[in-house]
Amino acid sequence: MKGGRDQGIEGKKLKRKRNYRISTCSPAISTSLPPFLPSSLIITPCPATEYMLVTDNEGELVPDPVIPRFNPDGAAMGNDDDRLKHIEDLIQTIKESADKMAADGSSRGDLKLISRTLRELRYAFKVFAPYRKRRKVTVFGSARTKPEEPAYQEAVHLGRVFAENDWLVVTGAAAGIMEAGHQGAGREHSMGLNIMLPFEQQANPVIRDDHKLVHMKYFFTRKLMFVKECDAVVCLPGGFGTLDEAMEVITLLQTGKRDMVPVVLLDPPGGKYWADLDQFLKSHLLGNRLISPEDQYLYTVCDSYEVALQEVLNFFKVYHSMRYVKRELVFRLNEPLEPALLEAIQANFKDILAEGTFTQRDALPAEKDEPDLAQKARLVFTFNRRNFGRLRFLIDTINLGRLAPSRFGNK
């Protein structure tokens, strides 16, 4: 094939320098092939399938050969028919993946893992779906922390002030810091993701038997829900699991695998747990150039639940949310930017642009599927998808209304 990168739907790359054949069940489909497919493809009828199958010039199916019959631009722009067709195609792809596992001769253990994972995520999505438009903070910390310890009391205060601001508090639903966060928030403002362990970790009394509680077998599905469904993360002191959770969230932000959210590493008053870890990160990771100076913007260390709350609320003062529309990153804003601030952003954040400039405008046509955000102002730009610490610094600048001061002696 000639040309650059030829991609199928959802980023599936077709191999270069190969001839491919597309089989379709209808001539109408072959006349409206998606524009990302190479022009050298050979079209042949295939009455036995409702999908277009990609094969190489020897008739062998390439990896992930199913190309759904839908208009991706129409689905993104809010066309109901295209969106429904997209959903049908995604469900069909899930079914076909299951069939392929059977054809591959997958072991019983592999099939059990996939089956349980799918069931856990399906149910968790169902539980969280009614609360998708509610702000939620995920709180991590040790299950071993006792009620008389300062960290426990700090978590109680944290849960209370977030509930007072009508945020939901999501924890692991067990004892210690998790119970403390729920105790402060109260049952109505609590959600839980409990892990089933061999020594039977039960849900705490605040969330037990609540319809907003999900029990999960796997840590990786539980962690996915913690991160996917939240608008902020606050970590109190904990063991290996808490350190793992904190570092993974920061890694996801650093690599762009999670939309930007505030992350607060919260010590109890006068505590040094996170302060000492922060010093280690500066001395060994930053000092040995294993992270960039800008990565320090991805988290905040403090020893006050009030400071933690303000860090989170200030993050959403002007900035509301973000979304990628093809190559463009769209910031949805609670209010338009003043001309002077936009000019300062143009001058000081050119380094994070892949091309072009920052543009303030109304909603893009592709955002029609989120009508509740239609009236918000937009800042649109082609982000290089690399400098995520600087992207967080841009959000700080937008919320402050002027160029934010550097916290670390660098831009």
Residue, then its C-alpha position, 0 to 999 in steps of 0.5 A: m500500500k502506498g501512503g502513510r499510516d493506514q488505520g482501521i476504526e479505533g486505531k487498528k493499524l493495517k500492515r504496510k506494503r501489503n495488498y488487502r481485500i475487503s469482503t462485504c455483504s452489499p455493494a452499497i457498503s463497498t461504495s461508501l468505505p471509510p476514507f481512512l482505508p487505502s485506495s488499493l483495497i480490492i472489493t469482493p462480495c461476501p453474502a455470508t457476513e454483515y461485516m467487511l473482512v480485511t484479508d491480505n493478498e493470499g486470502e489470510l485474515v489480518p489481525d482484528p479484521v472486523i471493520p464495523r459498518f458505521n459512520p464514525d464521524g456521524a456517531a461522534m457528531g450525535n447522529d442517533d442512527d450512527r451511534l446506535k449502529h456503533i453500539e451494535d458493532l461494538i457488541q458484535t465485536i465483543k461476541e466475535s472476540a469470545d468466539k475467537m477465544a473458543a477457536d484459539g483453544s483458550s484454557r479454562g482458566d483464561l476463559k474464566l478470567i475473561s468471563r469474570t472480568l466482563r461480568e464485574l465491569r458490566y455490573a460496576f458500570k451499571v451501578f455507577a451509570p446513574y451517578r456519572k454526572r455527579r462529582k466524585v472523589t476517590v479516597f485511598g488509604s490503609a485498611r489498618t488505620k485505627p479510629e484514634e489515629p490522626a490519619y483516620q480523623e483526617a479522612v473523616h473530616l475529608g469525607r465530611v467536607f466533600a459531602e458538604n460540597d455534594w461530592l460523592v466519596v468513593t473508597g475501597a469500602a473496607a475498614g481504616i481510612m476507607e471507613a473513615g472517608h465514608q463515615g465523614a461523608g455519610r451513606e448517601h454520599s458514599m460509594g464503595l468498591n470492595i475487594m474479595l480477599p481470602f481472609e474475607q474483607q467485609a464492607n464497612p457498616v456505613i456502606r454495607d448492603d447499599h446499592k452503591l456498593v460493588h464487590m469485585k474479585y480482581f484488583f485490576t477491575r477495581k482499580l479501573m473503576f476507581v480511576k475511570e469514575c472519579d473527578a479527583v483522587v486523595c491518598l492518605p497514608g497506607g501500605f503497598g496497595t496505597l503506594d501502588e494506587a497513588m503511583e499508578v494514578i500519577t503514571l496514567l496522568q503523566t502518559g495521558k491514559r487518564d483525563m487530567v484530574p487533581v491528585v492530592l497526597l494528604d498527610p495528617p497534620g504534621g505528618k511526613y508520610w507523603a512529604d518524605l516520599d515526595q522528597f524521595l521522588k525529587s532526590h532520586l527520580l527527578g535528580n536522576r532525570l527519570i521524570s521531568p520537572e513538569d511532572q511535579y505538577l501532576y500531584t500536590v502534597c499537603d497535611s490539611y484536609e481543608v487544603a486538599l478540598q480547596e485544591v480539588l475545588n479550585f481545579f474546577k473553578v473555571y476548567h470543567s472537563m476535557r475531550y479529544v475530538k480527532r487531533e484537537l483537545v477541547f477544554r470545556l470552561n465554566e466561563p470564557l477567558e479574558p483576552a489578556l489571559l488568552e494572549a498570555i496563554q498563546a505566548n507561554f504555552k506554545d511548547i505544548l502545541a503540535e501545531g496551530t494556536f489556542t482558539q476560544r470558540d463555541a462547542l464543536p459539532a462532534e460534541k453534540d452528544e453532550p448537550d448539557l455542556a453545549q453552552k460552556a466556552r471552549l479552548v481548543f488546541t492541538f496538544n502534542r500529547r506529551n507534556f502533561g505536566r505542562l497541561r496541568f500547569l495550563i489548567d492552573t493558569i486558566n483557573l487562576g485567571r493569570l499566568a500561574p506562578s511556578r511551584f518548582g522554579n521552572k515553567 
